[in-house]
Amino acid sequence: MTNNALFSDTTGTEKYVPQQQSKKNKKNLSELEGNCAYFGFSDYYVIELAKKRLADRKEKEEERIYMNIEIKLKIALLFFDKIVIHSADVMRDQNVYKILKKYSSFITESVIEFLYSSSIETIEFDVIMKYATDKNEKGEKGLTYFINNQSFAKNVIELLQNSKNIIHRDYGMPSKERFIKLIQDDLKEQDLIQKDHSKGTSTLYQIIFNPDENGVTIQPEKARAFKEKIEDIIAGEEYSRQHILDDFDTILVNHDNNISPQPRSSGQRNKKESQYDVTSFHRNLVEERLCLLYANLNTSKHFIIDFHHEREKYLPFRVNTLDTYLRKFTKGKITAMQSISPEIIVSIRKSVDWKRFTADYFLSYFQWRSRQDTDVMNEEKKEISPVSHIGDYPELSTIILGGK
């Protein structure tokens, strides 16, 4: 592991002094072997969207967001051989750092891998700080604390240095060009049909131009202006997700209106509402879509663990579904993923029962979903039912239940 030091100069100011680090292997995303997934829940913009949804429901318990991120990380570690997380996620959020610190053994063993910008060839203080400073100067949010707090920066870099590898994207083109291509494809003209945007399946073009399920749409001239502005931004030398969102605000928000934006449910929106109401709704949709396109940029051939709050309801990695499965699988002795510690996950992954356990879960899940799609189920069948139980896994029973 890398040794690092803090010392005080004659003024008493703490300064970070990096020492020699171990050599890292450089790999491309496509070279990662096994069943791999990109973990987008720790993305700064995804977390900000989650905070907005809490605000929409007048809830302030942000701890729930980070609790959910950790539970999702546990689920990912149970079902995938490797997890890919963008290195900037750790720099941008102290709580993300604290979560990953608890799972540092997975980083050391190359189960959790960090994705880096092509400008980063070594995990050294000056290199990482230059990356963060450049991003911050270009308008990217969330990096100010990392840049200004050397103690936090030191801790983050030490965590990153625990990894044996430096992972880069590989598309046969620079990542900027790849992201531009994804946005351009998403802006291609499509039929203007009424669509429920909240389901998370709308493209950027559909979000900007299509009416939602209540017939609400952006004013045509502003929609065209925003599309043209996006095209101008991505044609420029410097751009980011934040630049696009800032321009959305500039074009759509009525800054002369002294009333703060009041998010409303889809059932409350109508064509007569103020521009603020429509703007708040559509801006969140654009931000969600940009997060998904960015995740696609970071996946190569691998899976994305979907972070959209509506789409994940129909995927096997939903927390409520796993909690129900665990309760039935352990006959009530374990009732939630939250109670599964990192140490237990390490032991499960080493167990001869690990792959059979995950295979049985997927079988149980898809049988349950099939019944939902084809039958009118009674109350008992509305919940997932395991095809096996913990007693069928002697080693797993010892690991999970212990003395219970």
Stockholm file with secondary structure:
# STOCKHOLM 1.0

chainA/1-404         MTNNALFSDTTGTEKYVPQQQSKKNKKNLSELEGNCAYFGFSDYYVIELAKKRLADRKEKEEERIYMNIEIKLKIALLFFDKIVIHSADVMRDQNVYKILKKYSSFITESVIEFLYSSSIETIEFDVIMKYATDKNEKGEKGLTYFINNQSFAKNVIELLQNSKNIIHRDYGMPSKERFIKLIQDDLKEQDLIQKDHSKGTSTLYQIIFNPDENGVTIQPEKARAFKEKIEDIIAGEEYSRQHILDDFDTILVNHDNNISPQPRSSGQRNKKESQYDVTSFHRNLVEERLCLLYANLNTSKHFIIDFHHEREKYLPFRVNTLDTYLRKFTKGKITAMQSISPEIIVSIRKSVDWKRFTADYFLSYFQWRSRQDTDVMNEEKKEISPVSHIGDYPELSTIILGGK
#=GR chainA/1-404 SS CCCEEEEECTTCCEEEEECCCCCCEEEEGGGCCSSEEEECTTCHHHHHHHHHHHHHTTCCCTHHHHHHHHHHHHHHHHHCSEEEEEHHHHHHCHHHHHHHHHTHHHHHTTSEEEECCTTCCSCCHHHHHHHHHHHHHTTCSSCHHHHHCHHHHHHHHHHHHTSSEEEECCSSSCHHHHHHHHHHHHTSCCCCCCCCGGGSCCCHHHHHHSCCTTSCCCCHHHHHHHHHHHHHHHHSSSCCHHHHHHHHHHHHSCTTCCSCCCCCCGGGCCTTSCHHHHHHHHHHHHHHHHHHHHHHHTTTTSEEECCCTTGGGGSTTCHHHHHHHHHHHTTTSCCCGGGCCHHHHHHHHHSTTHHHHHHHHHHHHHHHHHHHHHCCCCGGGGSCCCSSCGGGCHHHHHHHHTTC
#=GC SS_cons         CCCEEEEECTTCCEEEEECCCCCCEEEEGGGCCSSEEEECTTCHHHHHHHHHHHHHTTCCCTHHHHHHHHHHHHHHHHHCSEEEEEHHHHHHCHHHHHHHHHTHHHHHTTSEEEECCTTCCSCCHHHHHHHHHHHHHTTCSSCHHHHHCHHHHHHHHHHHHTSSEEEECCSSSCHHHHHHHHHHHHTSCCCCCCCCGGGSCCCHHHHHHSCCTTSCCCCHHHHHHHHHHHHHHHHSSSCCHHHHHHHHHHHHSCTTCCSCCCCCCGGGCCTTSCHHHHHHHHHHHHHHHHHHHHHHHTTTTSEEECCCTTGGGGSTTCHHHHHHHHHHHTTTSCCCGGGCCHHHHHHHHHSTTHHHHHHHHHHHHHHHHHHHHHCCCCGGGGSCCCSSCGGGCHHHHHHHHTTC
//
